[in-house]
Amino acid sequence: MIAGWFLITFVILPTGDVDAEVINWYADPQVCIKEAFELKMKDELGIGYTCLEDVVGNDDIRQWRQS
């Protein structure tokens, strides 16, 4: 079940590693997407923003995180 949406900022480093941080949480995906777009338009190149589902009650995801 999707409980909400995380707004995440991320950068892909020269090593190929991804550095990411959750900025905020939204109940409405459209609000999250709008905020991500507005932040991207104001920021420098190479910094990304996206919305990721806040999934609860999904045993498959829990098992994947533990591996």
C-alpha angles and dihedrals in degrees: 000000000000110000096180144306133283119215106217132188118204144177128195107222124217088256090060093250118133120230111198139169133188109236103180146340126239134190091204117060093204091059090049093049092048091051092048090052093048092049092048092052090055099042133079126265117279097037115104135197128198143159120241127191119254098221121194130181096024111131093189092063093046091052091048092052091051094054 
